[in-house]
Amino acid sequence: MTILIILVRVLLIAVAAFLVVFYSTVCFFACCQKKTCKHPKYPQKVSVVIPAYNEEGVIENLLKDLRSQSFPISETIVLDDNSIDSTYEVAKKMNVIAVRNETKLGKAATLNKGARITQGGIIVVFDADNRPEKDCIKHLIKHFNSEGVGAVTGVARISSDGFTSKLAALEFSLCFCLFQPFSSRVNFFSILHGAYFGIRRELTSFDRNMLTEDFDISVGLVSRGYRIEFEPEAISYVSAPPSLYLFARQRERWIRGAVEVCFKHKGIWKEVFPHIGFLGLFLKTLGYSLPLVWASNFTLLWLCYFLGEFLLMYTALCSVVFYTFIAILANFRARNKAKDILALPFLSYFYFSFIIWFFLKAVILENLGLRSRFDKIPHKR
């Protein structure tokens, strides 16, 4: 029994050391200054495509923001997916190209339809709740100088207020201010975020049967030899789900979609991480799991305290302090309010309580061939 206890201690300390080294590396590369093109050659024609379903309360603000973009947009196309509200009428009033689907097709099929009717060589896709900064498109498309770049993603920030907004804002700061910059700097498979991105028109082919068409096409592009770039200066604000229940449902859909993509692309780790294989997929997942790691260490801290395992307790304590510092750094880089860091324990235990279950549920349902129904998340005005 004594030997077993010693082995457990050594294992937990080794895991803690590995995680600290890994997240330290992420922070180092995320904070390094990335070289930028001094004289970018911008594409001649850029089309903006907005797939929309029941977005009458937010789409007008997006169209106004697009009018004030510093880069000239060749055309703006709103694809109304058979909304039951006045989305189509609002778009027509804003003097953009408005196309209405006769039946509801879904986002992926609607985007494919948009790609067929656009004129620009580069398509920038926006969800209707976006509020892009003035230079968002200008920064997003400068990476298309290189023929090897198939798509570009930027920074999504949370604009709405409330408890779930603070959770989402902190979560997004960890993603877009730490792990996405790290992935971009070390060529570690940047993933498109469905809220907005730029893509070459000839590569715009989304699978209408996938829950997360953005993740699916990311894998498809990389497996075909294209790069996906991340642009930290391309910033757009999006709204958070209006309730904790919808926040959870959105994350469950993302996880189910990710598992779905992994089942579709057998040996996905060989396609997107050809040099390190499955280890790359593991590290990619770990990069987005900092809240789960924080909650695990905080739980271990108190468990060791009550069991009298003070060596492991202090190891867990140091780890919690370290991960909290990382979250503070991400929160600062995202220009969130300083007090938003107080959401870290709530976000972490949300991950601890639900994310693992969502993953296991997704794997089980996918193995059984059962599909899940996810309703559209309503956007705040």
MIVEX-85899 format. One record per residue (C-alpha): residue number from 1; x negated, y, z; residue in three letters. Coordinates in nm, 4 decimals, decimal comma. Example, Ala and Ser with C-alpha at 12.3 -4.5 7.8 and 13.67 -1.06 7.14 Angstrom:
2
   seq       east      north         up   type
     1    -1,2300    -0,4500     0,7800    ALA
     2    -1,3670    -0,1060     0,7140    SER
//
This chain:
381
   seq       east      north         up   type
     1     0,0000     0,0000     0,0000    MET
     2    -0,2866     0,2364     0,0826    THR
     3    -0,4437     0,1757    -0,2593    ILE
     4    -0,1083     0,2428    -0,4277    LEU
     5    -0,0690     0,5720    -0,2409    ILE
     6    -0,4195     0,6774    -0,3434    ILE
     7    -0,3465     0,5915    -0,7071    LEU
     8    -0,0250     0,7965    -0,6974    VAL
     9    -0,2129     1,0926    -0,5504    ARG
    10    -0,4857     1,0712    -0,8136    VAL
    11    -0,2276     1,0412    -1,0919    LEU
    12    -0,0227     1,3415    -0,9768    LEU
    13    -0,3329     1,5570    -0,9313    ILE
    14    -0,4604     1,4536    -1,2761    ALA
    15    -0,1232     1,5398    -1,4343    VAL
    16    -0,1223     1,8759    -1,2543    ALA
    17    -0,4737     1,9520    -1,3798    ALA
    18    -0,3819     1,8550    -1,7366    PHE
    19    -0,0727     2,0788    -1,7331    LEU
    20    -0,2672     2,3751    -1,5956    VAL
    21    -0,5323     2,3342    -1,8669    VAL
    22    -0,2659     2,2978    -2,1376    PHE
    23    -0,0616     2,6037    -2,0382    TYR
    24    -0,3825     2,8049    -1,9839    SER
    25    -0,4814     2,7227    -2,3415    THR
    26    -0,1365     2,8266    -2,4639    VAL
    27    -0,1660     3,1609    -2,2828    CYS
    28    -0,5174     3,2236    -2,4117    PHE
    29    -0,4300     3,1757    -2,7784    PHE
    30    -0,0932     3,3509    -2,7416    ALA
    31    -0,2643     3,6624    -2,6081    CYS
    32    -0,5423     3,6659    -2,8680    CYS
    33    -0,5115     3,9371    -3,1285    GLN
    34    -0,4132     3,7858    -3,4614    LYS
    35    -0,5704     3,9231    -3,7769    LYS
    36    -0,3215     4,1039    -3,9970    THR
    37    -0,3279     4,1822    -4,3655    CYS
    38    -0,4399     4,5449    -4,4104    LYS
    39    -0,2936     4,5807    -4,7593    HIS
    40    -0,0020     4,3396    -4,7886    PRO
    41     0,1620     4,2911    -5,1274    LYS
    42     0,5352     4,2849    -5,0731    TYR
    43     0,7727     4,0866    -5,2951    PRO
    44     0,9550     4,2968    -5,5531    GLN
    45     1,3009     4,1664    -5,4654    LYS
    46     1,4237     4,0627    -5,1225    VAL
    47     1,7813     3,9506    -5,0694    SER
    48     1,9527     3,9403    -4,7313    VAL
    49     2,2046     3,6625    -4,6780    VAL
    50     2,4447     3,6623    -4,3814    ILE
    51     2,6498     3,3472    -4,3196    PRO
    52     2,9488     3,4535    -4,1119    ALA
    53     3,2470     3,2896    -3,9470    TYR
    54     3,4821     3,5021    -3,7320    ASN
    55     3,2274     3,7810    -3,6855    GLU
    56     3,4471     4,0908    -3,7199    GLU
    57     3,3243     4,2286    -3,3872    GLY
    58     2,9511     4,2274    -3,4647    VAL
    59     2,8864     4,2188    -3,8377    ILE
    60     2,9388     4,5915    -3,8953    GLU
    61     2,6535     4,6778    -3,6575    ASN
    62     2,4197     4,4409    -3,8427    LEU
    63     2,5091     4,5889    -4,1813    LEU
    64     2,4430     4,9401    -4,0480    LYS
    65     2,1016     4,8280    -3,9186    ASP
    66     2,0179     4,6764    -4,2560    LEU
    67     2,0934     5,0085    -4,4257    ARG
    68     1,8252     5,1766    -4,2132    SER
    69     1,5533     4,9177    -4,2762    GLN
    70     1,2179     5,0644    -4,3784    SER
    71     1,1856     4,8063    -4,6572    PHE
    72     1,4234     4,8410    -4,9535    PRO
    73     1,6633     4,5468    -4,9739    ILE
    74     1,7661     4,4478    -5,3272    SER
    75     2,1010     4,3073    -5,2214    GLU
    76     2,2920     4,2174    -4,9082    THR
    77     2,5338     3,9275    -4,9357    ILE
    78     2,7865     3,8381    -4,6675    VAL
    79     2,9120     3,4812    -4,7030    LEU
    80     3,2383     3,4546    -4,5146    ASP
    81     3,2963     3,0882    -4,4295    ASP
    82     3,6762     3,1058    -4,4453    ASN
    83     3,7112     3,3162    -4,1298    SER
    84     4,0506     3,3569    -3,9672    ILE
    85     3,9742     3,7151    -3,8636    ASP
    86     3,8849     4,0253    -4,0693    SER
    87     3,5141     3,9472    -4,1228    THR
    88     3,5536     3,9547    -4,5008    TYR
    89     3,7433     4,2863    -4,4973    GLU
    90     3,4828     4,4500    -4,2715    VAL
    91     3,2042     4,3394    -4,5047    ALA
    92     3,3885     4,4714    -4,8121    LYS
    93     3,4377     4,8038    -4,6365    LYS
    94     3,0584     4,8304    -4,5858    MET
    95     2,9999     4,8129    -4,9617    ASN
    96     2,7943     4,4941    -4,9649    VAL
    97     2,8463     4,1828    -5,1749    ILE
    98     3,1104     3,9814    -4,9901    ALA
    99     3,1916     3,6247    -5,0889    VAL
   100     3,4619     3,4227    -4,9180    ARG
   101     3,4639     3,0419    -4,9084    ASN
   102     3,8045     2,8965    -4,9919    GLU
   103     3,7459     2,6241    -4,7339    THR
   104     3,5132     2,6122    -4,4343    LYS
   105     3,1792     2,4688    -4,5504    LEU
   106     2,9558     2,5154    -4,2467    GLY
   107     2,6385     2,7216    -4,2137    LYS
   108     2,4022     2,4946    -4,4095    ALA
   109     2,6272     2,4596    -4,7136    ALA
   110     2,7061     2,8310    -4,7027    THR
   111     2,3344     2,9156    -4,7086    LEU
   112     2,2806     2,6841    -5,0043    ASN
   113     2,5631     2,8637    -5,1840    LYS
   114     2,4024     3,1979    -5,1029    GLY
   115     2,0678     3,0860    -5,2424    ALA
   116     2,2322     3,0036    -5,5750    ARG
   117     2,3794     3,3502    -5,6230    ILE
   118     2,0977     3,5700    -5,4899    THR
   119     1,8574     3,7525    -5,7203    GLN
   120     1,5588     3,8022    -5,4921    GLY
   121     1,2631     3,5660    -5,4801    GLY
   122     1,2632     3,5921    -5,0994    ILE
   123     1,5760     3,5405    -4,8929    ILE
   124     1,6047     3,6807    -4,5405    VAL
   125     1,8784     3,5077    -4,3424    VAL
   126     2,0489     3,6818    -4,0502    PHE
   127     2,3150     3,5501    -3,8158    ASP
   128     2,5869     3,8140    -3,7865    ALA
   129     2,5080     3,9080    -3,4230    ASP
   130     2,1545     4,0278    -3,5049    ASN
   131     2,0372     4,3846    -3,4400    ARG
   132     1,7025     4,4022    -3,6243    PRO
   133     1,4481     4,6735    -3,5539    GLU
   134     1,3760     4,9200    -3,8346    LYS
   135     1,0599     4,7445    -3,9584    ASP
   136     1,1815     4,3907    -3,9016    CYS
   137     1,2098     4,2848    -4,2659    ILE
   138     0,8960     4,4734    -4,3646    LYS
   139     0,6887     4,2736    -4,1157    HIS
   140     0,8696     3,9465    -4,1819    LEU
   141     0,8010     3,9276    -4,5545    ILE
   142     0,4371     4,0405    -4,5666    LYS
   143     0,3229     3,6816    -4,5153    HIS
   144     0,4589     3,5752    -4,8525    PHE
   145     0,1362     3,7066    -5,0113    ASN
   146     0,0114     3,3497    -4,9773    SER
   147     0,1710     3,0912    -5,2059    GLU
   148     0,1255     2,8305    -4,9321    GLY
   149     0,3712     3,0101    -4,7043    VAL
   150     0,7199     2,8683    -4,7452    GLY
   151     0,9002     3,0529    -4,4656    ALA
   152     0,8427     3,3091    -4,1904    VAL
   153     1,0070     3,3446    -3,8526    THR
   154     0,9983     3,6360    -3,6100    GLY
   155     1,0814     3,7263    -3,2509    VAL
   156     1,4376     3,6960    -3,1258    ALA
   157     1,5202     3,8930    -2,8133    ARG
   158     1,8348     3,9015    -2,6046    ILE
   159     2,0355     4,2234    -2,6177    SER
   160     2,3418     4,1505    -2,4038    SER
   161     2,3622     4,1727    -2,0247    ASP
   162     2,4805     3,9345    -1,7556    GLY
   163     2,3576     3,6247    -1,5742    PHE
   164     2,3363     3,3945    -1,8763    THR
   165     2,1669     3,6744    -2,0703    SER
   166     1,8895     3,6854    -1,8105    LYS
   167     1,8439     3,3090    -1,8390    LEU
   168     1,8312     3,3295    -2,2186    ALA
   169     1,6009     3,6337    -2,2133    ALA
   170     1,3466     3,4557    -1,9947    LEU
   171     1,3749     3,1373    -2,1991    GLU
   172     1,3239     3,3305    -2,5241    PHE
   173     1,0268     3,5211    -2,3788    SER
   174     0,8511     3,1927    -2,2992    LEU
   175     0,9228     3,0717    -2,6516    CYS
   176     0,8570     3,3804    -2,8650    PHE
   177     0,5892     3,5532    -2,6573    CYS
   178     0,3822     3,2495    -2,5610    LEU
   179     0,4425     2,9211    -2,7375    PHE
   180     0,5338     3,0461    -3,0847    GLN
   181     0,2249     3,2749    -3,1011    PRO
   182     0,0123     2,9834    -2,9771    PHE
   183     0,1578     2,7507    -3,2413    SER
   184     0,0943     3,0083    -3,5127    SER
   185    -0,2653     3,0814    -3,4125    ARG
   186    -0,3721     2,7159    -3,4003    VAL
   187    -0,1521     2,6039    -3,6941    ASN
   188     0,0598     2,3892    -3,4630    PHE
   189     0,3867     2,3674    -3,6589    PHE
   190     0,5856     2,6849    -3,6049    SER
   191     0,9599     2,6130    -3,6128    ILE
   192     1,2110     2,8421    -3,7811    LEU
   193     1,4634     2,9969    -3,5456    HIS
   194     1,8092     2,9923    -3,7018    GLY
   195     1,9017     3,3424    -3,5820    ALA
   196     1,6946     3,4996    -3,8602    TYR
   197     1,4050     3,4082    -4,0869    PHE
   198     1,2628     3,4592    -4,4342    GLY
   199     1,2295     3,1808    -4,6915    ILE
   200     1,1439     3,1419    -5,0592    ARG
   201     1,4617     3,1105    -5,2617    ARG
   202     1,3466     2,7989    -5,4483    GLU
   203     1,2895     2,6212    -5,1154    LEU
   204     1,6320     2,7023    -4,9733    THR
   205     1,7958     2,3627    -4,9500    SER
   206     1,9638     2,2877    -4,6171    PHE
   207     2,1124     1,9547    -4,5140    ASP
   208     2,4779     2,0236    -4,4399    ARG
   209     2,5017     1,7157    -4,2173    ASN
   210     2,2431     1,8357    -3,9638    MET
   211     2,3334     2,0197    -3,6426    LEU
   212     2,0075     2,2161    -3,6447    THR
   213     1,9470     2,2928    -4,0094    GLU
   214     1,6634     2,5308    -3,9156    ASP
   215     1,4590     2,2567    -3,7450    PHE
   216     1,5357     2,0122    -4,0257    ASP
   217     1,4175     2,2419    -4,3028    ILE
   218     1,1088     2,3311    -4,0952    SER
   219     1,0052     1,9662    -4,0931    VAL
   220     1,0872     1,9378    -4,4621    GLY
   221     0,8732     2,2384    -4,5566    LEU
   222     0,5702     2,1320    -4,3543    VAL
   223     0,5894     1,7730    -4,4787    SER
   224     0,5775     1,9121    -4,8344    ARG
   225     0,2603     2,1072    -4,7598    GLY
   226     0,4063     2,4547    -4,6965    TYR
   227     0,3189     2,6676    -4,3957    ARG
   228     0,5666     2,8395    -4,1649    ILE
   229     0,4261     3,1649    -4,0298    GLU
   230     0,5270     3,3467    -3,7119    PHE
   231     0,5329     3,7271    -3,7170    GLU
   232     0,5322     3,8879    -3,3694    PRO
   233     0,6093     4,2363    -3,5031    GLU
   234     0,9313     4,1271    -3,6736    ALA
   235     1,1840     4,1726    -3,3930    ILE
   236     1,5594     4,1344    -3,3852    SER
   237     1,8015     4,1326    -3,0917    TYR
   238     2,0697     3,8680    -3,0576    VAL
   239     2,3464     3,8112    -2,8046    SER
   240     2,3445     3,5376    -2,5412    ALA
   241     2,6364     3,2961    -2,4849    PRO
   242     2,8946     3,4732    -2,2653    PRO
   243     2,9168     3,1977    -2,0019    SER
   244     2,6969     2,9365    -1,8374    LEU
   245     2,9132     2,6610    -1,9867    TYR
   246     2,8573     2,7915    -2,3407    LEU
   247     2,4877     2,8446    -2,2615    PHE
   248     2,4666     2,4753    -2,1697    ALA
   249     2,6647     2,3664    -2,4755    ARG
   250     2,4326     2,5623    -2,7045    GLN
   251     2,1230     2,3970    -2,5545    ARG
   252     2,2887     2,0578    -2,5774    GLU
   253     2,3534     2,1182    -2,9479    ARG
   254     1,9896     2,2195    -3,0012    TRP
   255     1,8632     1,9052    -2,8297    ILE
   256     2,1099     1,6792    -3,0100    ARG
   257     2,0056     1,8410    -3,3369    GLY
   258     1,6346     1,7929    -3,2604    ALA
   259     1,6907     1,4242    -3,1843    VAL
   260     1,8973     1,3967    -3,5031    GLU
   261     1,6067     1,5399    -3,7045    VAL
   262     1,3623     1,2973    -3,5423    CYS
   263     1,5860     1,0055    -3,6392    PHE
   264     1,6206     1,1382    -3,9946    LYS
   265     1,2471     1,1930    -4,0413    HIS
   266     1,1052     0,8630    -3,9245    LYS
   267     0,7513     0,9144    -3,8011    GLY
   268     0,8055     1,2913    -3,7833    ILE
   269     0,4809     1,3273    -3,5875    TRP
   270     0,2850     1,1939    -3,8865    LYS
   271     0,4424     1,4545    -4,1149    GLU
   272     0,3946     1,7661    -3,9015    VAL
   273     0,0918     1,6613    -3,6939    PHE
   274    -0,1168     1,4518    -3,9374    PRO
   275    -0,4362     1,4743    -3,7287    HIS
   276    -0,3058     1,3953    -3,3791    ILE
   277     0,0222     1,2176    -3,4525    GLY
   278     0,2604     1,1521    -3,1654    PHE
   279     0,0408     1,3520    -2,9243    LEU
   280     0,1296     1,6618    -3,1244    GLY
   281     0,5034     1,5995    -3,0873    LEU
   282     0,4561     1,5419    -2,7147    PHE
   283     0,2604     1,8664    -2,6710    LEU
   284     0,5157     2,0561    -2,8819    LYS
   285     0,7947     1,9366    -2,6540    THR
   286     0,5857     2,0127    -2,3464    LEU
   287     0,5267     2,3678    -2,4671    GLY
   288     0,8985     2,4450    -2,4530    TYR
   289     0,9427     2,2678    -2,1175    SER
   290     0,7760     2,5109    -1,8771    LEU
   291     1,0980     2,5688    -1,6757    PRO
   292     1,1340     2,1912    -1,6314    LEU
   293     0,7702     2,1649    -1,5182    VAL
   294     0,8219     2,4537    -1,2732    TRP
   295     1,1276     2,2873    -1,1169    ALA
   296     0,9503     1,9490    -1,0965    SER
   297     0,6561     2,1008    -0,9107    ASN
   298     0,8770     2,3029    -0,6788    PHE
   299     1,0739     1,9891    -0,5915    THR
   300     0,7498     1,7947    -0,5380    LEU
   301     0,6232     2,0722    -0,3111    LEU
   302     0,9127     2,0348    -0,0659    TRP
   303     0,9163     1,6569    -0,0906    LEU
   304     0,5473     1,6386    -0,0005    CYS
   305     0,6014     1,8859     0,2831    TYR
   306     0,8632     1,6628     0,4451    PHE
   307     0,6529     1,3498     0,3841    LEU
   308     0,3383     1,5076     0,5257    GLY
   309     0,1451     1,4742     0,1964    GLU
   310    -0,0316     1,8059     0,2328    PHE
   311    -0,2902     1,7550    -0,0429    LEU
   312    -0,0158     1,7036    -0,3001    LEU
   313     0,1891     1,9811    -0,1405    MET
   314    -0,0892     2,2360    -0,1911    TYR
   315    -0,1478     2,1058    -0,5445    THR
   316     0,2201     2,1574    -0,6242    ALA
   317     0,2174     2,5000    -0,4572    LEU
   318    -0,0773     2,6166    -0,6669    CYS
   319     0,0947     2,4837    -0,9781    SER
   320     0,4190     2,6677    -0,8983    VAL
   321     0,2259     2,9929    -0,8463    VAL
   322     0,0439     2,9408    -1,1754    PHE
   323     0,3611     2,8706    -1,3737    TYR
   324     0,5328     3,1692    -1,2139    THR
   325     0,2448     3,3880    -1,3298    PHE
   326     0,2871     3,2533    -1,6838    ILE
   327     0,6592     3,3364    -1,6737    ALA
   328     0,5808     3,6883    -1,5472    ILE
   329     0,3327     3,7314    -1,8335    LEU
   330     0,5896     3,6180    -2,0906    ALA
   331     0,8576     3,8398    -1,9361    ASN
   332     0,6195     4,1381    -1,9541    PHE
   333     0,5180     4,0691    -2,3142    ARG
   334     0,8862     4,0491    -2,4102    ALA
   335     0,9450     4,3906    -2,2506    ARG
   336     1,2214     4,2488    -2,0322    ASN
   337     1,3081     4,4090    -1,7008    LYS
   338     1,0675     4,3076    -1,4241    ALA
   339     1,3526     4,1804    -1,2073    LYS
   340     1,4555     3,9360    -1,4822    ASP
   341     1,1815     3,7051    -1,3561    ILE
   342     1,4144     3,6285    -1,0631    LEU
   343     1,6071     3,4112    -1,3077    ALA
   344     1,3151     3,1658    -1,3240    LEU
   345     1,4355     2,9304    -1,0445    PRO
   346     1,7873     2,9212    -1,1915    PHE
   347     1,6598     2,8560    -1,5451    LEU
   348     1,4162     2,5928    -1,4185    SER
   349     1,6749     2,3979    -1,2236    TYR
   350     1,9165     2,4261    -1,5128    PHE
   351     1,6511     2,2455    -1,7193    TYR
   352     1,5865     2,0033    -1,4324    PHE
   353     1,9568     1,9198    -1,4013    SER
   354     2,0713     1,9135    -1,7628    PHE
   355     1,7971     1,9033    -2,0261    ILE
   356     1,6782     1,5509    -1,9505    ILE
   357     2,0401     1,4300    -1,9484    TRP
   358     2,1115     1,6077    -2,2786    PHE
   359     1,8108     1,4350    -2,4334    PHE
   360     1,9025     1,0875    -2,3074    LEU
   361     2,2634     1,1393    -2,4154    LYS
   362     2,1501     1,2508    -2,7611    ALA
   363     1,9262     0,9461    -2,8071    VAL
   364     2,2042     0,7085    -2,6974    ILE
   365     2,4668     0,8670    -2,9227    LEU
   366     2,2298     0,8775    -3,2180    GLU
   367     2,1452     0,5097    -3,1742    ASN
   368     2,5161     0,4304    -3,1643    LEU
   369     2,5752     0,6367    -3,4757    GLY
   370     2,8226     0,8649    -3,2982    LEU
   371     2,8451     1,2319    -3,3873    ARG
   372     2,9168     1,5107    -3,1407    SER
   373     3,1472     1,8061    -3,1985    ARG
   374     3,0115     2,1503    -3,1135    PHE
   375     3,2294     2,4564    -3,1545    ASP
   376     3,0894     2,7920    -3,2596    LYS
   377     2,9553     3,0059    -2,9741    ILE
   378     3,1451     3,3394    -2,9722    PRO
   379     2,9344     3,6527    -2,9850    HIS
   380     2,9745     3,9532    -2,7602    LYS
   381     3,0612     4,2799    -2,9284    ARG
//
